[in-house]
Amino acid sequence: MSKDKYNCLIVGGGITGVGIARDLCLRGFKVLLVEKNDLSEGTTGRCHAMLHSGARYVYKDKEAATECALENKILLHIAPHITEACGGYFMAVNDEDVNYGDIFNTECEKAGVWCEEIEPEAFLKDESNCNPETQRVFRVKDGYIDPFLLTFYNAYDAQLHGAKIKTYTKAEKLLIKDGTIIGIECFDFLKNKKKSYYADIVINATGPWASYLEKDLKLSHPLRIAPTMGTLLVIKDRLVSHLINRLRKPGDADIIVPSHNSIILGTTSKPVELEDLDRLMASKDEIEYILNQGEYLIPTVRKHRIIRFYSGARPLVASDTPLREASRKFDIIDYEEEGYSGLLTIIGGKLTTYRLMAEQISDLVAEKLDINAQCQTAELPLPGGDRVITKKVFEKELHVDKKTAFDMQFKWGTFYKEIFEMCETCLDPFSSDEGPQKICECENVTEPELSWVRENLNVRVLDDYRRRTRQGMGPCQGLFCYYKLANLEAKLTEKIHSQIMTELKKALEKRWKIQISANNILKRQIKLSKYIYLLGGNLK
Ligand SMILES: Cc1cc2nc3c(=O)[nH]c(=O)nc-3n(C[C@H](O)[C@H](O)[C@H](O)COP(=O)(O)OP(=O)(O)OC[C@H]3O[C@@H](n4cnc5c(N)ncnc54)[C@H](O)[C@@H]3O)c2cc1C
């Protein structure tokens, strides 16, 4: 097989694309994945980070509920370092919710989803910030999962097993010969260069952007995507330590997820145009609505600062054409019926069920290429996830404080040893306990962690560090850490000053872009940040 010819070419570096890449590489396939931005920068990095137990879907979609329940267990097993089996609650705050409780209980049982009713007093003892008027409560097995690191560890493992991953590379045109898709013409934004790659099978895993690649085909039933935007608010302070759901049929703004040092509240559901997918922005009304609904769950939620808001788009399919009849909660589209071979599209699903989606499409690829290779992803832990590493180990081995150890335990797993080796060259000269230097004070991100991700997790531009470490994601939103980061980048790479400054500006602009819908506190913070970077480095 030539250098630029692969068994499989995957387009899209969200969780679906990288999950498929890992699965196929573990089966021995030669894989290339292209992503037009950074990995996880699409829907995956804009989700609620909830590891579903299935309970949310028992009423409307039992099949999806059962799938979530099974995958939840698998993910806790293969990714203990980036998941939190914190459990969740469904809480009733009015009579309607209380009545739904009986339906909920029965439907959970039918779907094989575990739940247990408990006394509201016991719940409020556990979650003292929640509504004291809570009338009925069920416990479920919801959890937290880091969507960014889930993506990066899947990609990392795929690379360890031979995959090539090209970020900032857009698939622009399908290459077609006699009705067979033989490859893709791509454009690398960082090298400013076009290049064609060839494969036996192309997999379109571009989520809500999926119809773009179909533009080169003549189809009787083209994919019609009706994306709906969901907005989430990140609130400073970890006000709950379990997932909180409103006890009712799934609705807007009725979930709270504890995530690192904050909580994520949401979400909404609003149709958007395909042309707007790359510039989704919440409106002030949406933010206000989420806060109003959030007050039913945590009455004092408004007293805590919103540090960020973001929106992602669900790729809802707007047609019932025969191609999609077999669809359940995710679709795999094979274009053979339309007269094209060598192309599959996968769309829909959940972060929680990405592994199952990858398994099913990889089975189909193996069948098409007539190769008998079994899926291994339900048993093989993701890199770093061989065993649970406790907070105490991070504290002791890396000489970090309790807060930093708390954050590290949800990121690095067994990689702490490699990070420790990098520690020796970047100890904090101002610290008495020989701990590593902190670059991001809000999210407690240290220099060796940043150095480690640069070496191992595909960092290409300055903004890439954030998704891999949470640098710049905390309350100050990068007010103080970007110069320190730029300095580190200069130390670790050959990049020239002007290039680093250009990357720095782009990274900060992404932090500042929410200004348009921000409240006064956030607006003032962004203004201060702009002054700091203007006065400190003439960054306009
Ligand atoms: C608001 C919201 C909240 C959610 N919350 C949860 C939750 O709590 N738990 C859960 O389990 N699920 C949740 N989900 C669902 C979950 O986020 C998605 O199912 C999942 O992230 C989809 O991943 P994906 O890889 O299919 O799509 P994406 O993550 O969108 O990946 C597609 C990628 O393709 C890239 N791309 C597009 N076009 C091209 C091209 N031409 N060339 C190269 N690359 C291209 C994009 O840049 C993108 O990175 C939520 C979804 C939304 C919208």
The ligand as an SDF file (V2000), in Angstrom:
LIG
                    3D

 53 58  0  0  0  0  0  0  0  0999 V2000
  -25.7690   20.9280   23.6000 C   0  0  0  0  0  0  0  0  0  0  0  0
  -25.4120   19.4630   23.5630 C   0  0  0  0  0  0  0  0  0  0  0  0
  -25.2270   18.7610   24.7510 C   0  0  0  0  0  0  0  0  0  0  0  0
  -24.9120   17.4050   24.7240 C   0  0  0  0  0  0  0  0  0  0  0  0
  -24.6930   16.7510   25.8960 N   0  0  0  0  0  0  0  0  0  0  0  0
  -24.3520   15.4550   25.8920 C   0  0  0  0  0  0  0  0  0  0  0  0
  -24.0890   14.7780   27.1110 C   0  0  0  0  0  0  0  0  0  0  0  0
  -24.1040   15.3640   28.1800 O   0  0  0  0  0  0  0  0  0  0  0  0
  -23.7930   13.4510   27.0650 N   0  0  0  0  0  0  0  0  0  0  0  0
  -23.7540   12.7670   25.8860 C   0  0  0  0  0  0  0  0  0  0  0  0
  -23.5340   11.5600   25.9310 O   0  0  0  0  0  0  0  0  0  0  0  0
  -23.9650   13.3860   24.7010 N   0  0  0  0  0  0  0  0  0  0  0  0
  -24.2500   14.7150   24.6670 C   0  0  0  0  0  0  0  0  0  0  0  0
  -24.4480   15.3670   23.4950 N   0  0  0  0  0  0  0  0  0  0  0  0
  -24.2630   14.6390   22.2440 C   0  0  0  0  0  0  0  0  0  0  0  0
  -22.7690   14.5760   21.8800 C   0  0  0  0  0  0  0  0  0  0  0  0
  -22.1570   15.7990   22.1060 O   0  0  0  0  0  0  0  0  0  0  0  0
  -22.6170   14.2080   20.4130 C   0  0  0  0  0  0  0  0  0  0  0  0
  -23.3330   13.0420   20.1600 O   0  0  0  0  0  0  0  0  0  0  0  0
  -21.1650   13.9510   20.0130 C   0  0  0  0  0  0  0  0  0  0  0  0
  -20.2990   14.9140   20.5270 O   0  0  0  0  0  0  0  0  0  0  0  0
  -21.0830   13.9420   18.5040 C   0  0  0  0  0  0  0  0  0  0  0  0
  -19.7540   13.7270   18.1280 O   0  0  0  0  0  0  0  0  0  0  0  0
  -19.3570   13.6710   16.6060 P   0  0  0  0  0  0  0  0  0  0  0  0
  -17.9520   13.2830   16.5340 O   0  0  0  0  0  0  0  0  0  0  0  0
  -20.3490   12.8450   15.8670 O   0  0  0  0  0  0  0  0  0  0  0  0
  -19.5710   15.1630   16.0640 O   0  0  0  0  0  0  0  0  0  0  0  0
  -18.6060   16.4090   16.2650 P   0  0  0  0  0  0  0  0  0  0  0  0
  -18.0290   16.4420   17.6070 O   0  0  0  0  0  0  0  0  0  0  0  0
  -19.3580   17.5950   15.7920 O   0  0  0  0  0  0  0  0  0  0  0  0
  -17.4120   16.1070   15.2720 O   0  0  0  0  0  0  0  0  0  0  0  0
  -17.4760   16.3360   13.8920 C   0  0  0  0  0  0  0  0  0  0  0  0
  -16.1620   16.9610   13.4940 C   0  0  0  0  0  0  0  0  0  0  0  0
  -16.0770   17.0220   12.0690 O   0  0  0  0  0  0  0  0  0  0  0  0
  -15.3250   18.1710   11.7420 C   0  0  0  0  0  0  0  0  0  0  0  0
  -15.5690   18.4880   10.3290 N   0  0  0  0  0  0  0  0  0  0  0  0
  -16.7200   18.9490    9.7930 C   0  0  0  0  0  0  0  0  0  0  0  0
  -16.5800   19.0770    8.4630 N   0  0  0  0  0  0  0  0  0  0  0  0
  -15.3190   18.6980    8.1530 C   0  0  0  0  0  0  0  0  0  0  0  0
  -14.5840   18.6060    6.9400 C   0  0  0  0  0  0  0  0  0  0  0  0
  -15.1120   18.9380    5.7720 N   0  0  0  0  0  0  0  0  0  0  0  0
  -13.2920   18.1740    6.9840 N   0  0  0  0  0  0  0  0  0  0  0  0
  -12.7200   17.8400    8.1780 C   0  0  0  0  0  0  0  0  0  0  0  0
  -13.3850   17.9050    9.3460 N   0  0  0  0  0  0  0  0  0  0  0  0
  -14.6680   18.3140    9.3450 C   0  0  0  0  0  0  0  0  0  0  0  0
  -15.8320   19.2050   12.7240 C   0  0  0  0  0  0  0  0  0  0  0  0
  -14.9130   20.2710   12.8740 O   0  0  0  0  0  0  0  0  0  0  0  0
  -16.0160   18.3910   13.9830 C   0  0  0  0  0  0  0  0  0  0  0  0
  -14.8910   18.4550   14.8360 O   0  0  0  0  0  0  0  0  0  0  0  0
  -24.7800   16.7250   23.4810 C   0  0  0  0  0  0  0  0  0  0  0  0
  -24.9640   17.4350   22.2840 C   0  0  0  0  0  0  0  0  0  0  0  0
  -25.2720   18.7860   22.3290 C   0  0  0  0  0  0  0  0  0  0  0  0
  -25.4330   19.5380   21.0430 C   0  0  0  0  0  0  0  0  0  0  0  0
  1  2  1  0
  2  3  1  0
  2 52  2  0
  3  4  2  0
  4  5  1  0
  4 50  1  0
  5  6  2  0
  6  7  1  0
  6 13  1  0
  7  8  2  0
  7  9  1  0
  9 10  1  0
 10 11  2  0
 10 12  1  0
 12 13  2  0
 13 14  1  0
 14 15  1  0
 14 50  1  0
 15 16  1  0
 16 17  1  0
 16 18  1  0
 18 19  1  0
 18 20  1  0
 20 21  1  0
 20 22  1  0
 22 23  1  0
 23 24  1  0
 24 25  2  0
 24 26  1  0
 24 27  1  0
 27 28  1  0
 28 29  2  0
 28 30  1  0
 28 31  1  0
 31 32  1  0
 32 33  1  0
 33 34  1  0
 33 48  1  0
 34 35  1  0
 35 36  1  0
 35 46  1  0
 36 37  1  0
 36 45  1  0
 37 38  2  0
 38 39  1  0
 39 40  1  0
 39 45  2  0
 40 41  1  0
 40 42  2  0
 42 43  1  0
 43 44  2  0
 44 45  1  0
 46 47  1  0
 46 48  1  0
 48 49  1  0
 50 51  2  0
 51 52  1  0
 52 53  1  0
M  END
$$$$
